[in-house]
Amino acid sequence: MKVSWSEHYTMGIPEIDEDHKHLFRIAEKLVNTVESPQGMNEWSRMFVVREGVKYLKNYFLEHAAREEEYMRRIGYADYVTHKRLHDEFQYVQMARFEEIIERGNCSRDEVFDFVGVGIGWLLEHISTADMAIVGKGVLCSPKAEELNEKVLEQEVNMLFTATLNLNLNARIINPDYGGEAFGDALCQQYIYQKDQKKVYIYSGIEKSFLIGVAKMVCGEDLGESEGLILSTLEVFGANFWRTLGERLIQHNSGGIVYKENHFLSGKELRDVYAAKIPAVSVLFDSDMGKFFIASEDERWNQRFHKQPNQQPGA
């Protein structure tokens, strides 16, 4: 399976761009080693994978240090926020896999999970936070003065183009989405923390959309890589929706820290909406499929000119 690097993610700083490319190459080698049925026995293959996981983690830390030194050298204004994102990845995401590195072997699913987390984080981080270092990308675009349906459509489309190079043509089809089924979809709850207060974001995406994106990133032959796809979506989505929220709320929200994520069944999503309609809940259609985004953050509500807990169709 191919873990694709795209020139779309080139910053123009040779040493940092090469670091990013190398991280993708390591990820691809890990996945292909796990999938390969030939050349070594299971014990040997898992030993190579374990060492590869250790190397990938250590290389990321070296890369983060180089990138942080570069930001300090040029006096980058958002250094503290950017370093916080690096630390979050190390201490929240990578910490989940310490056991793999410490013990003598690891399973195929664990490797897919590890690589998926890394790919998902890198895709969003490079195309937003890293690009901002060189004055490029969505984070350097002026923020809208107000928030309405048209602005939300524009921001979502701009972010998909920046992160995945997708001209999605996303458009709102229900600005008061109430948790109804909209196809075979994968739904999630993201939990962040801001100033000791939890912030909840809900999202869902049609599986056909998700598979289309996975083929763009990993190639047409996905093999038995469902775990990698889900892990990529989990972490990519966590950062994607946070970035969108930071642009729409219009304040310095660099202190928003990702804490955890949960996949939701259809019943669990309906239970969420039955308990309380999120302050903002919007269903989109696009050229690749439907998806929704919802937030309980009243700051979104205030800018979107909606009444708190408004019932669909009211």
ZINORPE-V883520 format. One record per residue. N is the residue number from 1. RES is the residue in three letters. SS is DSSP state (hx for helix, st for strand, lp for the rest). Layout:
BEGIN
N,RES,SS
N,RES,SS
END
This chain:
BEGIN
1,MET,lp
2,LYS,lp
3,VAL,lp
4,SER,lp
5,TRP,lp
6,SER,lp
7,GLU,hx
8,HIS,hx
9,TYR,hx
10,THR,lp
11,MET,lp
12,GLY,lp
13,ILE,lp
14,PRO,hx
15,GLU,hx
16,ILE,hx
17,ASP,hx
18,GLU,hx
19,ASP,hx
20,HIS,hx
21,LYS,hx
22,HIS,hx
23,LEU,hx
24,PHE,hx
25,ARG,hx
26,ILE,hx
27,ALA,hx
28,GLU,hx
29,LYS,hx
30,LEU,hx
31,VAL,hx
32,ASN,hx
33,THR,hx
34,VAL,hx
35,GLU,hx
36,SER,lp
37,PRO,lp
38,GLN,lp
39,GLY,lp
40,MET,lp
41,ASN,lp
42,GLU,hx
43,TRP,hx
44,SER,hx
45,ARG,hx
46,MET,hx
47,PHE,hx
48,VAL,hx
49,VAL,hx
50,ARG,hx
51,GLU,hx
52,GLY,hx
53,VAL,hx
54,LYS,hx
55,TYR,hx
56,LEU,hx
57,LYS,hx
58,ASN,hx
59,TYR,hx
60,PHE,hx
61,LEU,hx
62,GLU,hx
63,HIS,hx
64,ALA,hx
65,ALA,hx
66,ARG,hx
67,GLU,hx
68,GLU,hx
69,GLU,hx
70,TYR,hx
71,MET,hx
72,ARG,hx
73,ARG,hx
74,ILE,hx
75,GLY,lp
76,TYR,lp
77,ALA,lp
78,ASP,lp
79,TYR,hx
80,VAL,hx
81,THR,hx
82,HIS,hx
83,LYS,hx
84,ARG,hx
85,LEU,hx
86,HIS,hx
87,ASP,hx
88,GLU,hx
89,PHE,hx
90,GLN,hx
91,TYR,hx
92,VAL,hx
93,GLN,hx
94,MET,hx
95,ALA,hx
96,ARG,hx
97,PHE,hx
98,GLU,hx
99,GLU,hx
100,ILE,hx
101,ILE,hx
102,GLU,hx
103,ARG,lp
104,GLY,lp
105,ASN,lp
106,CYS,lp
107,SER,lp
108,ARG,hx
109,ASP,hx
110,GLU,hx
111,VAL,hx
112,PHE,hx
113,ASP,hx
114,PHE,hx
115,VAL,hx
116,GLY,hx
117,VAL,hx
118,GLY,hx
119,ILE,hx
120,GLY,hx
121,TRP,hx
122,LEU,hx
123,LEU,hx
124,GLU,hx
125,HIS,hx
126,ILE,hx
127,SER,hx
128,THR,hx
129,ALA,hx
130,ASP,hx
131,MET,hx
132,ALA,hx
133,ILE,hx
134,VAL,lp
135,GLY,lp
136,LYS,lp
137,GLY,lp
138,VAL,hx
139,LEU,hx
140,CYS,hx
141,SER,lp
142,PRO,lp
143,LYS,lp
144,ALA,lp
145,GLU,lp
146,GLU,lp
147,LEU,lp
148,ASN,lp
149,GLU,hx
150,LYS,hx
151,VAL,hx
152,LEU,hx
153,GLU,hx
154,GLN,hx
155,GLU,hx
156,VAL,hx
157,ASN,hx
158,MET,hx
159,LEU,hx
160,PHE,hx
161,THR,hx
162,ALA,hx
163,THR,hx
164,LEU,hx
165,ASN,lp
166,LEU,lp
167,ASN,lp
168,LEU,lp
169,ASN,lp
170,ALA,lp
171,ARG,st
172,ILE,st
173,ILE,st
174,ASN,st
175,PRO,lp
176,ASP,st
177,TYR,lp
178,GLY,lp
179,GLY,lp
180,GLU,lp
181,ALA,lp
182,PHE,lp
183,GLY,lp
184,ASP,lp
185,ALA,st
186,LEU,st
187,CYS,st
188,GLN,st
189,GLN,st
190,TYR,st
191,ILE,st
192,TYR,st
193,GLN,st
194,LYS,st
195,ASP,lp
196,GLN,lp
197,LYS,st
198,LYS,st
199,VAL,st
200,TYR,st
201,ILE,st
202,TYR,st
203,SER,st
204,GLY,st
205,ILE,st
206,GLU,st
207,LYS,hx
208,SER,hx
209,PHE,hx
210,LEU,hx
211,ILE,hx
212,GLY,hx
213,VAL,hx
214,ALA,hx
215,LYS,hx
216,MET,hx
217,VAL,hx
218,CYS,hx
219,GLY,lp
220,GLU,lp
221,ASP,lp
222,LEU,lp
223,GLY,lp
224,GLU,lp
225,SER,lp
226,GLU,hx
227,GLY,hx
228,LEU,hx
229,ILE,hx
230,LEU,hx
231,SER,hx
232,THR,hx
233,LEU,hx
234,GLU,hx
235,VAL,hx
236,PHE,hx
237,GLY,hx
238,ALA,hx
239,ASN,hx
240,PHE,hx
241,TRP,hx
242,ARG,hx
243,THR,hx
244,LEU,hx
245,GLY,hx
246,GLU,hx
247,ARG,hx
248,LEU,hx
249,ILE,hx
250,GLN,lp
251,HIS,lp
252,ASN,lp
253,SER,lp
254,GLY,lp
255,GLY,lp
256,ILE,lp
257,VAL,st
258,TYR,st
259,LYS,st
260,GLU,st
261,ASN,st
262,HIS,st
263,PHE,st
264,LEU,st
265,SER,lp
266,GLY,hx
267,LYS,hx
268,GLU,hx
269,LEU,hx
270,ARG,hx
271,ASP,hx
272,VAL,hx
273,TYR,hx
274,ALA,hx
275,ALA,hx
276,LYS,lp
277,ILE,lp
278,PRO,lp
279,ALA,lp
280,VAL,st
281,SER,st
282,VAL,st
283,LEU,st
284,PHE,st
285,ASP,st
286,SER,lp
287,ASP,lp
288,MET,lp
289,GLY,lp
290,LYS,lp
291,PHE,st
292,PHE,st
293,ILE,st
294,ALA,st
295,SER,st
296,GLU,lp
297,ASP,lp
298,GLU,hx
299,ARG,hx
300,TRP,hx
301,ASN,hx
302,GLN,hx
303,ARG,hx
304,PHE,hx
305,HIS,lp
306,LYS,lp
307,GLN,lp
308,PRO,lp
309,ASN,lp
310,GLN,lp
311,GLN,lp
312,PRO,lp
313,GLY,lp
314,ALA,lp
END
